[in-house]
Amino acid sequence: MHLSPRHEPSPPNQSTRPPLFQVVPAGIAFFHIKETATGRVRGFREDHNQACALARSLEARIELLA
């Protein structure tokens, strides 16, 4: 009996390209949102969840311009 490998489709709205922004710890309860291409800090937040939300927002804005 031959079993073919199971290929699962990728989840919708999820691409395989690397993220444009990265959330990096920058002290105690402080996070920088860094642009991965240049290393420049584009924003900062005291809450990790808010920092991630800002990174997603910045990425969405860039995708709209492309």
mmCIF file of the N, C-alpha and C atoms, coordinates in Angstrom:
data_MODEL
# 
_entry.id   MODEL 
# 
loop_
_atom_site.group_PDB 
_atom_site.id 
_atom_site.type_symbol 
_atom_site.label_atom_id 
_atom_site.label_alt_id 
_atom_site.label_comp_id 
_atom_site.label_asym_id 
_atom_site.label_entity_id 
_atom_site.label_seq_id 
_atom_site.pdbx_PDB_ins_code 
_atom_site.Cartn_x 
_atom_site.Cartn_y 
_atom_site.Cartn_z 
_atom_site.occupancy 
_atom_site.B_iso_or_equiv 
_atom_site.pdbx_formal_charge 
_atom_site.auth_seq_id 
_atom_site.auth_comp_id 
_atom_site.auth_asym_id 
_atom_site.auth_atom_id 
_atom_site.pdbx_PDB_model_num 
ATOM 1   N N  . MET A 1 1  ? 0.842  -1.177 0.000  1.00 0.00 ? 1  MET A N  1 
ATOM 2   C CA . MET A 1 1  ? 0.000  0.000  0.000  1.00 0.00 ? 1  MET A CA 1 
ATOM 3   C C  . MET A 1 1  ? 0.888  1.241  0.000  1.00 0.00 ? 1  MET A C  1 
ATOM 4   N N  . HIS A 1 2  ? 0.565  2.202  -0.847 1.00 0.00 ? 2  HIS A N  1 
ATOM 5   C CA . HIS A 1 2  ? 1.346  3.427  -0.968 1.00 0.00 ? 2  HIS A CA 1 
ATOM 6   C C  . HIS A 1 2  ? 0.594  4.575  -0.304 1.00 0.00 ? 2  HIS A C  1 
ATOM 7   N N  . LEU A 1 3  ? 1.252  5.253  0.608  1.00 0.00 ? 3  LEU A N  1 
ATOM 8   C CA . LEU A 1 3  ? 0.652  6.417  1.258  1.00 0.00 ? 3  LEU A CA 1 
ATOM 9   C C  . LEU A 1 3  ? 1.337  7.677  0.747  1.00 0.00 ? 3  LEU A C  1 
ATOM 10  N N  . SER A 1 4  ? 0.547  8.597  0.267  1.00 0.00 ? 4  SER A N  1 
ATOM 11  C CA . SER A 1 4  ? 1.135  9.853  -0.195 1.00 0.00 ? 4  SER A CA 1 
ATOM 12  C C  . SER A 1 4  ? 1.346  10.782 0.996  1.00 0.00 ? 4  SER A C  1 
ATOM 13  N N  . PRO A 1 5  ? 2.359  11.644 0.918  1.00 0.00 ? 5  PRO A N  1 
ATOM 14  C CA . PRO A 1 5  ? 2.579  12.568 2.029  1.00 0.00 ? 5  PRO A CA 1 
ATOM 15  C C  . PRO A 1 5  ? 1.409  13.536 2.170  1.00 0.00 ? 5  PRO A C  1 
ATOM 16  N N  . ARG A 1 6  ? 1.110  13.853 3.382  1.00 0.00 ? 6  ARG A N  1 
ATOM 17  C CA . ARG A 1 6  ? -0.025 14.742 3.650  1.00 0.00 ? 6  ARG A CA 1 
ATOM 18  C C  . ARG A 1 6  ? 0.434  16.194 3.544  1.00 0.00 ? 6  ARG A C  1 
ATOM 19  N N  . HIS A 1 7  ? -0.188 16.923 2.656  1.00 0.00 ? 7  HIS A N  1 
ATOM 20  C CA . HIS A 1 7  ? 0.128  18.337 2.487  1.00 0.00 ? 7  HIS A CA 1 
ATOM 21  C C  . HIS A 1 7  ? -1.042 19.150 2.999  1.00 0.00 ? 7  HIS A C  1 
ATOM 22  N N  . GLU A 1 8  ? -0.774 19.935 4.021  1.00 0.00 ? 8  GLU A N  1 
ATOM 23  C CA . GLU A 1 8  ? -1.829 20.774 4.571  1.00 0.00 ? 8  GLU A CA 1 
ATOM 24  C C  . GLU A 1 8  ? -1.735 22.154 3.943  1.00 0.00 ? 8  GLU A C  1 
ATOM 25  N N  . PRO A 1 9  ? -2.870 22.715 3.557  1.00 0.00 ? 9  PRO A N  1 
ATOM 26  C CA . PRO A 1 9  ? -2.830 24.057 2.975  1.00 0.00 ? 9  PRO A CA 1 
ATOM 27  C C  . PRO A 1 9  ? -2.441 25.085 4.033  1.00 0.00 ? 9  PRO A C  1 
ATOM 28  N N  . SER A 1 10 ? -1.782 26.146 3.578  1.00 0.00 ? 10 SER A N  1 
ATOM 29  C CA . SER A 1 10 ? -1.412 27.191 4.536  1.00 0.00 ? 10 SER A CA 1 
ATOM 30  C C  . SER A 1 10 ? -2.659 27.950 4.960  1.00 0.00 ? 10 SER A C  1 
ATOM 31  N N  . PRO A 1 11 ? -2.671 28.430 6.192  1.00 0.00 ? 11 PRO A N  1 
ATOM 32  C CA . PRO A 1 11 ? -3.842 29.166 6.675  1.00 0.00 ? 11 PRO A CA 1 
ATOM 33  C C  . PRO A 1 11 ? -4.067 30.428 5.846  1.00 0.00 ? 11 PRO A C  1 
ATOM 34  N N  . PRO A 1 12 ? -5.314 30.845 5.675  1.00 0.00 ? 12 PRO A N  1 
ATOM 35  C CA . PRO A 1 12 ? -5.570 32.054 4.902  1.00 0.00 ? 12 PRO A CA 1 
ATOM 36  C C  . PRO A 1 12 ? -4.990 33.273 5.605  1.00 0.00 ? 12 PRO A C  1 
ATOM 37  N N  . ASN A 1 13 ? -4.677 34.312 4.828  1.00 0.00 ? 13 ASN A N  1 
ATOM 38  C CA . ASN A 1 13 ? -4.138 35.575 5.332  1.00 0.00 ? 13 ASN A CA 1 
ATOM 39  C C  . ASN A 1 13 ? -2.785 35.414 6.017  1.00 0.00 ? 13 ASN A C  1 
ATOM 40  N N  . GLN A 1 14 ? -2.063 34.366 5.703  1.00 0.00 ? 14 GLN A N  1 
ATOM 41  C CA . GLN A 1 14 ? -0.749 34.183 6.297  1.00 0.00 ? 14 GLN A CA 1 
ATOM 42  C C  . GLN A 1 14 ? 0.240  33.916 5.173  1.00 0.00 ? 14 GLN A C  1 
ATOM 43  N N  . SER A 1 15 ? 1.205  34.812 5.021  1.00 0.00 ? 15 SER A N  1 
ATOM 44  C CA . SER A 1 15 ? 2.157  34.654 3.935  1.00 0.00 ? 15 SER A CA 1 
ATOM 45  C C  . SER A 1 15 ? 3.440  34.022 4.460  1.00 0.00 ? 15 SER A C  1 
ATOM 46  N N  . THR A 1 16 ? 4.285  33.615 3.532  1.00 0.00 ? 16 THR A N  1 
ATOM 47  C CA . THR A 1 16 ? 5.529  32.971 3.919  1.00 0.00 ? 16 THR A CA 1 
ATOM 48  C C  . THR A 1 16 ? 6.692  33.958 3.929  1.00 0.00 ? 16 THR A C  1 
ATOM 49  N N  . ARG A 1 17 ? 6.459  35.217 3.616  1.00 0.00 ? 17 ARG A N  1 
ATOM 50  C CA . ARG A 1 17 ? 7.544  36.198 3.623  1.00 0.00 ? 17 ARG A CA 1 
ATOM 51  C C  . ARG A 1 17 ? 7.869  36.614 5.057  1.00 0.00 ? 17 ARG A C  1 
ATOM 52  N N  . PRO A 1 18 ? 9.096  37.045 5.288  1.00 0.00 ? 18 PRO A N  1 
ATOM 53  C CA . PRO A 1 18 ? 9.465  37.452 6.652  1.00 0.00 ? 18 PRO A CA 1 
ATOM 54  C C  . PRO A 1 18 ? 8.749  38.739 7.060  1.00 0.00 ? 18 PRO A C  1 
ATOM 55  N N  . PRO A 1 19 ? 8.589  38.972 8.347  1.00 0.00 ? 19 PRO A N  1 
ATOM 56  C CA . PRO A 1 19 ? 7.900  40.184 8.795  1.00 0.00 ? 19 PRO A CA 1 
ATOM 57  C C  . PRO A 1 19 ? 8.718  41.431 8.479  1.00 0.00 ? 19 PRO A C  1 
ATOM 58  N N  . LEU A 1 20 ? 8.041  42.547 8.240  1.00 0.00 ? 20 LEU A N  1 
ATOM 59  C CA . LEU A 1 20 ? 8.713  43.813 7.964  1.00 0.00 ? 20 LEU A CA 1 
ATOM 60  C C  . LEU A 1 20 ? 9.133  44.514 9.249  1.00 0.00 ? 20 LEU A C  1 
ATOM 61  N N  . PHE A 1 21 ? 8.439  44.212 10.345 1.00 0.00 ? 21 PHE A N  1 
ATOM 62  C CA . PHE A 1 21 ? 8.730  44.833 11.633 1.00 0.00 ? 21 PHE A CA 1 
ATOM 63  C C  . PHE A 1 21 ? 8.867  43.754 12.695 1.00 0.00 ? 21 PHE A C  1 
ATOM 64  N N  . GLN A 1 22 ? 9.725  44.036 13.678 1.00 0.00 ? 22 GLN A N  1 
ATOM 65  C CA . GLN A 1 22 ? 9.978  43.072 14.742 1.00 0.00 ? 22 GLN A CA 1 
ATOM 66  C C  . GLN A 1 22 ? 9.867  43.785 16.085 1.00 0.00 ? 22 GLN A C  1 
ATOM 67  N N  . VAL A 1 23 ? 9.213  43.145 17.037 1.00 0.00 ? 23 VAL A N  1 
ATOM 68  C CA . VAL A 1 23 ? 9.093  43.687 18.390 1.00 0.00 ? 23 VAL A CA 1 
ATOM 69  C C  . VAL A 1 23 ? 10.271 43.159 19.205 1.00 0.00 ? 23 VAL A C  1 
ATOM 70  N N  . VAL A 1 24 ? 11.061 44.093 19.767 1.00 0.00 ? 24 VAL A N  1 
ATOM 71  C CA . VAL A 1 24 ? 12.258 43.720 20.512 1.00 0.00 ? 24 VAL A CA 1 
ATOM 72  C C  . VAL A 1 24 ? 12.223 44.314 21.919 1.00 0.00 ? 24 VAL A C  1 
ATOM 73  N N  . PRO A 1 25 ? 12.549 43.515 22.941 1.00 0.00 ? 25 PRO A N  1 
ATOM 74  C CA . PRO A 1 25 ? 12.610 44.071 24.295 1.00 0.00 ? 25 PRO A CA 1 
ATOM 75  C C  . PRO A 1 25 ? 13.696 45.144 24.366 1.00 0.00 ? 25 PRO A C  1 
ATOM 76  N N  . ALA A 1 26 ? 13.386 46.255 25.031 1.00 0.00 ? 26 ALA A N  1 
ATOM 77  C CA . ALA A 1 26 ? 14.339 47.369 25.118 1.00 0.00 ? 26 ALA A CA 1 
ATOM 78  C C  . ALA A 1 26 ? 14.466 47.868 26.549 1.00 0.00 ? 26 ALA A C  1 
ATOM 79  N N  . GLY A 1 27 ? 14.247 47.022 27.501 1.00 0.00 ? 27 GLY A N  1 
ATOM 80  C CA . GLY A 1 27 ? 14.323 47.409 28.903 1.00 0.00 ? 27 GLY A CA 1 
ATOM 81  C C  . GLY A 1 27 ? 13.237 46.696 29.678 1.00 0.00 ? 27 GLY A C  1 
ATOM 82  N N  . ILE A 1 28 ? 13.039 47.130 30.898 1.00 0.00 ? 28 ILE A N  1 
ATOM 83  C CA . ILE A 1 28 ? 12.009 46.518 31.731 1.00 0.00 ? 28 ILE A CA 1 
ATOM 84  C C  . ILE A 1 28 ? 10.651 47.043 31.285 1.00 0.00 ? 28 ILE A C  1 
ATOM 85  N N  . ALA A 1 29 ? 9.795  46.139 30.823 1.00 0.00 ? 29 ALA A N  1 
ATOM 86  C CA . ALA A 1 29 ? 8.442  46.484 30.356 1.00 0.00 ? 29 ALA A CA 1 
ATOM 87  C C  . ALA A 1 29 ? 8.476  47.585 29.310 1.00 0.00 ? 29 ALA A C  1 
ATOM 88  N N  . PHE A 1 30 ? 9.387  47.464 28.324 1.00 0.00 ? 30 PHE A N  1 
ATOM 89  C CA . PHE A 1 30 ? 9.494  48.455 27.258 1.00 0.00 ? 30 PHE A CA 1 
ATOM 90  C C  . PHE A 1 30 ? 9.916  47.726 25.987 1.00 0.00 ? 30 PHE A C  1 
ATOM 91  N N  . PHE A 1 31 ? 9.265  48.027 24.870 1.00 0.00 ? 31 PHE A N  1 
ATOM 92  C CA . PHE A 1 31 ? 9.510  47.305 23.627 1.00 0.00 ? 31 PHE A CA 1 
ATOM 93  C C  . PHE A 1 31 ? 9.669  48.271 22.467 1.00 0.00 ? 31 PHE A C  1 
ATOM 94  N N  . HIS A 1 32 ? 10.667 48.025 21.627 1.00 0.00 ? 32 HIS A N  1 
ATOM 95  C CA . HIS A 1 32 ? 10.847 48.778 20.396 1.00 0.00 ? 32 HIS A CA 1 
ATOM 96  C C  . HIS A 1 32 ? 10.217 48.003 19.249 1.00 0.00 ? 32 HIS A C  1 
ATOM 97  N N  . ILE A 1 33 ? 9.668  48.721 18.278 1.00 0.00 ? 33 ILE A N  1 
ATOM 98  C CA . ILE A 1 33 ? 9.194  48.122 17.041 1.00 0.00 ? 33 ILE A CA 1 
ATOM 99  C C  . ILE A 1 33 ? 10.235 48.495 15.999 1.00 0.00 ? 33 ILE A C  1 
ATOM 100 N N  . LYS A 1 34 ? 11.003 47.503 15.573 1.00 0.00 ? 34 LYS A N  1 
ATOM 101 C CA . LYS A 1 34 ? 12.151 47.734 14.711 1.00 0.00 ? 34 LYS A CA 1 
ATOM 102 C C  . LYS A 1 34 ? 11.852 47.275 13.288 1.00 0.00 ? 34 LYS A C  1 
ATOM 103 N N  . GLU A 1 35 ? 12.227 48.101 12.315 1.00 0.00 ? 35 GLU A N  1 
ATOM 104 C CA . GLU A 1 35 ? 12.092 47.735 10.906 1.00 0.00 ? 35 GLU A CA 1 
ATOM 105 C C  . GLU A 1 35 ? 13.202 46.737 10.590 1.00 0.00 ? 35 GLU A C  1 
ATOM 106 N N  . THR A 1 36 ? 12.836 45.564 10.096 1.00 0.00 ? 36 THR A N  1 
ATOM 107 C CA . THR A 1 36 ? 13.833 44.508 9.906  1.00 0.00 ? 36 THR A CA 1 
ATOM 108 C C  . THR A 1 36 ? 14.803 44.822 8.771  1.00 0.00 ? 36 THR A C  1 
ATOM 109 N N  . ALA A 1 37 ? 14.372 45.543 7.748  1.00 0.00 ? 37 ALA A N  1 
ATOM 110 C CA . ALA A 1 37 ? 15.239 45.829 6.604  1.00 0.00 ? 37 ALA A CA 1 
ATOM 111 C C  . ALA A 1 37 ? 16.360 46.801 6.963  1.00 0.00 ? 37 ALA A C  1 
ATOM 112 N N  . THR A 1 38 ? 16.069 47.796 7.794  1.00 0.00 ? 38 THR A N  1 
ATOM 113 C CA . THR A 1 38 ? 17.045 48.842 8.097  1.00 0.00 ? 38 THR A CA 1 
ATOM 114 C C  . THR A 1 38 ? 17.564 48.798 9.525  1.00 0.00 ? 38 THR A C  1 
ATOM 115 N N  . GLY A 1 39 ? 16.831 48.159 10.426 1.00 0.00 ? 39 GLY A N  1 
ATOM 116 C CA . GLY A 1 39 ? 17.213 48.143 11.829 1.00 0.00 ? 39 GLY A CA 1 
ATOM 117 C C  . GLY A 1 39 ? 16.778 49.383 12.587 1.00 0.00 ? 39 GLY A C  1 
ATOM 118 N N  . ARG A 1 40 ? 16.089 50.296 11.905 1.00 0.00 ? 40 ARG A N  1 
ATOM 119 C CA . ARG A 1 40 ? 15.637 51.532 12.549 1.00 0.00 ? 40 ARG A CA 1 
ATOM 120 C C  . ARG A 1 40 ? 14.420 51.270 13.427 1.00 0.00 ? 40 ARG A C  1 
ATOM 121 N N  . VAL A 1 41 ? 14.384 51.935 14.574 1.00 0.00 ? 41 VAL A N  1 
ATOM 122 C CA . VAL A 1 41 ? 13.241 51.830 15.480 1.00 0.00 ? 41 VAL A CA 1 
ATOM 123 C C  . VAL A 1 41 ? 12.145 52.742 14.953 1.00 0.00 ? 41 VAL A C  1 
ATOM 124 N N  . ARG A 1 42 ? 10.964 52.177 14.717 1.00 0.00 ? 42 ARG A N  1 
ATOM 125 C CA . ARG A 1 42 ? 9.837  52.925 14.149 1.00 0.00 ? 42 ARG A CA 1 
ATOM 126 C C  . ARG A 1 42 ? 8.776  53.264 15.178 1.00 0.00 ? 42 ARG A C  1 
ATOM 127 N N  . GLY A 1 43 ? 8.899  52.713 16.384 1.00 0.00 ? 43 GLY A N  1 
ATOM 128 C CA . GLY A 1 43 ? 7.936  53.009 17.429 1.00 0.00 ? 43 GLY A CA 1 
ATOM 129 C C  . GLY A 1 43 ? 8.322  52.293 18.708 1.00 0.00 ? 43 GLY A C  1 
ATOM 130 N N  . PHE A 1 44 ? 7.582  52.563 19.757 1.00 0.00 ? 44 PHE A N  1 
ATOM 131 C CA . PHE A 1 44 ? 7.840  51.903 21.033 1.00 0.00 ? 44 PHE A CA 1 
ATOM 132 C C  . PHE A 1 44 ? 6.557  51.870 21.844 1.00 0.00 ? 44 PHE A C  1 
ATOM 133 N N  . ARG A 1 45 ? 6.474  50.895 22.717 1.00 0.00 ? 45 ARG A N  1 
ATOM 134 C CA . ARG A 1 45 ? 5.323  50.733 23.604 1.00 0.00 ? 45 ARG A CA 1 
ATOM 135 C C  . ARG A 1 45 ? 5.790  50.115 24.919 1.00 0.00 ? 45 ARG A C  1 
ATOM 136 N N  . GLU A 1 46 ? 5.017  50.350 25.977 1.00 0.00 ? 46 GLU A N  1 
ATOM 137 C CA . GLU A 1 46 ? 5.326  49.748 27.274 1.00 0.00 ? 46 GLU A CA 1 
ATOM 138 C C  . GLU A 1 46 ? 4.684  48.376 27.430 1.00 0.00 ? 46 GLU A C  1 
ATOM 139 N N  . ASP A 1 47 ? 3.679  48.079 26.635 1.00 0.00 ? 47 ASP A N  1 
ATOM 140 C CA . ASP A 1 47 ? 2.959  46.809 26.725 1.00 0.00 ? 47 ASP A CA 1 
ATOM 141 C C  . ASP A 1 47 ? 3.284  45.957 25.498 1.00 0.00 ? 47 ASP A C  1 
ATOM 142 N N  . HIS A 1 48 ? 3.622  44.691 25.715 1.00 0.00 ? 48 HIS A N  1 
ATOM 143 C CA . HIS A 1 48 ? 3.995  43.816 24.602 1.00 0.00 ? 48 HIS A CA 1 
ATOM 144 C C  . HIS A 1 48 ? 2.855  43.648 23.600 1.00 0.00 ? 48 HIS A C  1 
ATOM 145 N N  . ASN A 1 49 ? 1.643  43.465 24.083 1.00 0.00 ? 49 ASN A N  1 
ATOM 146 C CA . ASN A 1 49 ? 0.506  43.304 23.173 1.00 0.00 ? 49 ASN A CA 1 
ATOM 147 C C  . ASN A 1 49 ? 0.291  44.549 22.325 1.00 0.00 ? 49 ASN A C  1 
ATOM 148 N N  . GLN A 1 50 ? 0.445  45.729 22.924 1.00 0.00 ? 50 GLN A N  1 
ATOM 149 C CA . GLN A 1 50 ? 0.306  46.973 22.166 1.00 0.00 ? 50 GLN A CA 1 
ATOM 150 C C  . GLN A 1 50 ? 1.444  47.130 21.161 1.00 0.00 ? 50 GLN A C  1 
ATOM 151 N N  . ALA A 1 51 ? 2.643  46.687 21.526 1.00 0.00 ? 51 ALA A N  1 
ATOM 152 C CA . ALA A 1 51 ? 3.778  46.744 20.603 1.00 0.00 ? 51 ALA A CA 1 
ATOM 153 C C  . ALA A 1 51 ? 3.529  45.842 19.396 1.00 0.00 ? 51 ALA A C  1 
ATOM 154 N N  . CYS A 1 52 ? 2.994  44.663 19.630 1.00 0.00 ? 52 CYS A N  1 
ATOM 155 C CA . CYS A 1 52 ? 2.672  43.749 18.525 1.00 0.00 ? 52 CYS A CA 1 
ATOM 156 C C  . CYS A 1 52 ? 1.575  44.332 17.641 1.00 0.00 ? 52 CYS A C  1 
ATOM 157 N N  . ALA A 1 53 ? 0.587  44.966 18.260 1.00 0.00 ? 53 ALA A N  1 
ATOM 158 C CA . ALA A 1 53 ? -0.491 45.590 17.493 1.00 0.00 ? 53 ALA A CA 1 
ATOM 159 C C  . ALA A 1 53 ? 0.054  46.717 16.627 1.00 0.00 ? 53 ALA A C  1 
ATOM 160 N N  . LEU A 1 54 ? 0.983  47.512 17.159 1.00 0.00 ? 54 LEU A N  1 
ATOM 161 C CA . LEU A 1 54 ? 1.583  48.587 16.368 1.00 0.00 ? 54 LEU A CA 1 
ATOM 162 C C  . LEU A 1 54 ? 2.392  48.015 15.211 1.00 0.00 ? 54 LEU A C  1 
ATOM 163 N N  . ALA A 1 55 ? 3.134  46.953 15.443 1.00 0.00 ? 55 ALA A N  1 
ATOM 164 C CA . ALA A 1 55 ? 3.912  46.317 14.375 1.00 0.00 ? 55 ALA A CA 1 
ATOM 165 C C  . ALA A 1 55 ? 2.992  45.816 13.265 1.00 0.00 ? 55 ALA A C  1 
ATOM 166 N N  . ARG A 1 56 ? 1.868  45.196 13.637 1.00 0.00 ? 56 ARG A N  1 
ATOM 167 C CA . ARG A 1 56 ? 0.908  44.731 12.625 1.00 0.00 ? 56 ARG A CA 1 
ATOM 168 C C  . ARG A 1 56 ? 0.306  45.907 11.863 1.00 0.00 ? 56 ARG A C  1 
ATOM 169 N N  . SER A 1 57 ? 0.019  46.992 12.569 1.00 0.00 ? 57 SER A N  1 
ATOM 170 C CA . SER A 1 57 ? -0.556 48.179 11.945 1.00 0.00 ? 57 SER A CA 1 
ATOM 171 C C  . SER A 1 57 ? 0.422  48.802 10.948 1.00 0.00 ? 57 SER A C  1 
ATOM 172 N N  . LEU A 1 58 ? 1.679  48.927 11.336 1.00 0.00 ? 58 LEU A N  1 
ATOM 173 C CA . LEU A 1 58 ? 2.690  49.481 10.431 1.00 0.00 ? 58 LEU A CA 1 
ATOM 174 C C  . LEU A 1 58 ? 2.852  48.601 9.197  1.00 0.00 ? 58 LEU A C  1 
ATOM 175 N N  . GLU A 1 59 ? 2.841  47.307 9.404  1.00 0.00 ? 59 GLU A N  1 
ATOM 176 C CA . GLU A 1 59 ? 2.984  46.378 8.279  1.00 0.00 ? 59 GLU A CA 1 
ATOM 177 C C  . GLU A 1 59 ? 1.788  46.478 7.332  1.00 0.00 ? 59 GLU A C  1 
ATOM 178 N N  . ALA A 1 60 ? 0.594  46.612 7.881  1.00 0.00 ? 60 ALA A N  1 
ATOM 179 C CA . ALA A 1 60 ? -0.608 46.728 7.050  1.00 0.00 ? 60 ALA A CA 1 
ATOM 180 C C  . ALA A 1 60 ? -0.565 48.007 6.219  1.00 0.00 ? 60 ALA A C  1 
ATOM 181 N N  . ARG A 1 61 ? -0.068 49.092 6.799  1.00 0.00 ? 61 ARG A N  1 
ATOM 182 C CA . ARG A 1 61 ? 0.037  50.357 6.055  1.00 0.00 ? 61 ARG A CA 1 
ATOM 183 C C  . ARG A 1 61 ? 0.986  50.229 4.884  1.00 0.00 ? 61 ARG A C  1 
ATOM 184 N N  . ILE A 1 62 ? 2.106  49.551 5.094  1.00 0.00 ? 62 ILE A N  1 
ATOM 185 C CA . ILE A 1 62 ? 3.079  49.371 4.017  1.00 0.00 ? 62 ILE A CA 1 
ATOM 186 C C  . ILE A 1 62 ? 2.496  48.487 2.923  1.00 0.00 ? 62 ILE A C  1 
ATOM 187 N N  . GLU A 1 63 ? 1.754  47.444 3.309  1.00 0.00 ? 63 GLU A N  1 
ATOM 188 C CA . GLU A 1 63 ? 1.139  46.558 2.316  1.00 0.00 ? 63 GLU A CA 1 
ATOM 189 C C  . GLU A 1 63 ? 0.122  47.312 1.474  1.00 0.00 ? 63 GLU A C  1 
ATOM 190 N N  . LEU A 1 64 ? -0.577 48.280 2.070  1.00 0.00 ? 64 LEU A N  1 
ATOM 191 C CA . LEU A 1 64 ? -1.550 49.067 1.315  1.00 0.00 ? 64 LEU A CA 1 
ATOM 192 C C  . LEU A 1 64 ? -0.868 49.948 0.278  1.00 0.00 ? 64 LEU A C  1 
ATOM 193 N N  . LEU A 1 65 ? 0.329  50.425 0.579  1.00 0.00 ? 65 LEU A N  1 
ATOM 194 C CA . LEU A 1 65 ? 1.053  51.299 -0.338 1.00 0.00 ? 65 LEU A CA 1 
ATOM 195 C C  . LEU A 1 65 ? 1.705  50.529 -1.478 1.00 0.00 ? 65 LEU A C  1 
ATOM 196 N N  . ALA A 1 66 ? 1.947  49.249 -1.276 1.00 0.00 ? 66 ALA A N  1 
ATOM 197 C CA . ALA A 1 66 ? 2.641  48.449 -2.297 1.00 0.00 ? 66 ALA A CA 1 
ATOM 198 C C  . ALA A 1 66 ? 1.738  48.094 -3.453 1.00 0.00 ? 66 ALA A C  1 
# 
